[in-house]
Amino acid sequence: MAQLADPALSTLRESDAPVAVGVAAPFPYLAQVQQTLQGSVVGWGAQDLSPEASGAYTGEVSAAMLNDFGCRYVLVGHSERRARHGETSELVANKAAAAQASGLLPVVCFGETLEQREAGHTLRIIREQLAPILAMGEQALRGLVLAYEPVWAIGTGKTATPEQAQEVHAAVREALTQAGAPEVSVLYGGSVKAANAASLFAMADIDGGLIGGAALDAADFTGIVRAACAAVSA
C-alpha cells in the first residue's frame, strides 16, 4: 500500500484529470485501498467477483460485498482467470451482468494466446470470446468497458506494435457499432508502460490502458495516466 501513497500520485489527486483512473486490488486489501484513495480522483475495484448475488458459495466474493468497500470497478474474464481457472466466455458474461446488477462497472477482458495468433486465429478468437457479451444487448454494453489483453504480449518479451493493437481494436469497434454501442471504451492491456503509452493511446480505437506490472510503480503508473490525459486533450 506504500506505493499508493507515493508522492508521484499527488498531482493526480489534485488535478481534474480528463480520464477515469482506477486500480483493481486483491480482495484482502480492499479496505486499505478504500482508506487510501477515499476522496482522490483514483477509483478502485476488485480483480474478480462471483456471478451469484447470494447463497452458499464458500470462498466466493459477491458484488454486494465489493459494494461494502466502495468499489466502482471489477475485472471479469482476465486471461489468467480464463486460462488457470477455466472460465468460459459465458461465465464471464454472467459475471459482467452480476456486476452491473449491483451498480459496478465491469471491465471485460479478452485476448488471444501466442499459438492462436501465430495460427492466424486472432479475430476469430476475439469474436468467440465477445459473443456472449455482445448478446447482452445495447443497453448492457453501454454499462461496461472492454479490455483487449493479447496474452502473447504479456510477460513474454514479445511486444505488440500500436498498429497490431489497433487492428484488433478496430475490429472490436466494428462489432460494437453493429451492436448499437460504438461509444463503449476499449482499453489495451498488452504490457503498457509509460514509455509506450503515448504511441498506443494515439491509435484511433484505443481508449486507454489496462495496466499490469507498470501499475506497481507509482511513478510509471502516473506517467501512463498523464499520457492518457494528453491523448484526450490532443
N, C-alpha and C positions, 0 to 999 in steps of 0.2 A: 504493500500500500504506500510505501515511501515514494514510489515512482509517481503516483497520482498527485502527491503533494509537491512535486518538483517545481522550482521557481519558473521553469520554462513554460509552465502552463498558465502562469499568472496573466499574461497578455490575453490568452484565450478567455479567461474568466471575466476580464474587464471589457472585452470588446463586444460589439454587436456583430458577431460572425454571421455572414450571409449564407452559411451552410449549417446543416444539422450535424452535430458531433455527439457520438455516443461510445460507450465502452461496454463490452459484454464480459461479465466476470463469472467465475465458477460459483456455484451455489453457496458454499460456506462463507464466501467473502462479501456477499451482497449487502449485509448490514454495514460493513466497513465502507464499502463503495458509496452507499447511500449517505452515510455520515460525512464522508469526504467531499462528495460532489454536490450535496444539497445546496441550492442557491447559485450554482455555477451555470454556465452555458452548456456544460457537458452532461448529456443524459446518460442513463445506464440501463442495463438489462442483463439477461441471462444467456447462457450458451445452448440451452435446450429446455424443453418442457414436456409434460405428459399430454397426450391427446385427450385424456379423460379429465372431466371437470371435478369429479369427486369419486369416492369409493375406496375399496380395499385394494390399493395398488402400492404395496410396501416398497419404499425406496424411490417412488416417483415424486416429482415436483409439479404441482398443478399451476395453471395460470393465476388462480386466486392467491396461491402462496407467493408468487412473484409480485403480485399487486401489493402484498403486505410490506414489501421492501421498496415500494415506489418505482418499480421497473416500468420503463416505457417500451423497451425493445426486447425481442428474444430471437435468437438464431434458430432456424429449423432446417434440417437437411444438410448440415455441414458435411463435407466429404468424409471426414473421419467417422461421423455417425453412420453414414451410408455404408462405408467400407468395413468398419470394425464392429458395428452393431446391427448390420443387416437391414437398415431402414429402407423401406421401399418408397417410391415416389408417392404412392397412395397414402402411406403413413405420414409422410412429410406434409401432404395437403391437409390431412386431418389435424395435424399439429398446428398448421397455419390457421385453420378455422377455429381451433380451440383458443388460440391466442387472440384472434380478432373478437371472439365472443366475450372476452374479458377485458377488452379495450387495449390490448397490447398490439404493437406494430411488429408483425413477423418479418424477419429478414430471411428470405427463402434462398438457400444456397443450391447451386447445381454446377456441374462441370464434368469433363471427361478425363480419363486416365491417359498415360502416355501410349499404351497399347492401342487404345481406341483412336487417339489422334493419328498415330502412325499408320493405322489401317484405313484412314480416311473417313472415319465414322463420327467425327465431332458433331456435326449438325444433327445427325440422326439421334445421337445420344442425348443431346440437349433437348430436342423436341420430345423425346420419350420422357425425360425427367420432368419437363414442364407441363406435359399434357394434363395431369390431374390438377395442377394449379390453374391453368388456363380454363379448365372446365368449371372452376368455381364461379365463373361469371364476372361480368364487367364491374359490378359494384364491389365484390370481394377483392378483385385485382387492385382497385384503387386504394385499398386499405392495407397494402403490403409493399415491401421492397424486394427486388430480386438482386442476387449477388452471384455473378459468374466467377467461379474459382477453378481454373484449369489445374487439375490435380498434378499434372506433369510439370507444372512450373512452380511448385511449392516445395522448397527444401530439397530439390534435386540437382541444383546447379544449372538447370536449363531455364531460360528466360523467354517469356512471350514478348514479342515486339508490340508496340502500341497498335500497329496495323493488324497483327494477328488477333489481338483482343477486340479491336473494333469490328473485325469481320463477324465474330460471334455476337457481339452486342447489336450490330445492325440486324442480324437475323432474328434476335430476340425482340428487337423493337418492331420489326415487321409482324411478328406473331402477336405482340401486344396490340398493335394497330388493328389487326384483323379481329382481335377480341374486343375492340372498342375502348381500350385503355392505353393509348400510346404514351401518356404522360407518366406512367409508372417509372420510378427511379430504378436504374440498373447499375449496380456497383461492380467494380472489378476487384477480384481478390487473388491475384497471382503474384505474390511477393512484391507488393507495393512498398516503396521506400521513398524517403524524402528526395533522393537523387533522381528517381524516375517518375515521381508523381505528376509533375507538370506536363510531361510529354504524354502520359496516359490520359490525364484529365482534359487534354486538348482535343481528344478524339470526339467526334460528334455525338456518339451514343454512349459514352462512358460518363456516368453522372456522379461518380465518387468512388471511394475505395472501401473494401472490406479488409482491414489491416490485421495481419497476423503478428509475426515476430517483431516488426518495427514498432508496434504499439507498446512493447515492453520498455522502450526507451522514450521518456517523456519529450526530449528534445527532438528526436526523429519523428515522433508522432505529431508534435506541434508543427514541424516542417511540412508534413503531409497535409495537415489541415490548412496551413497557410497557402499551399499550392492549390487546394480546392477552392479557397476563398478567392484567390487570384483568377482562377478559371471562370468562376461565376461572374466576377466583376469585369472580365475582359470584354 
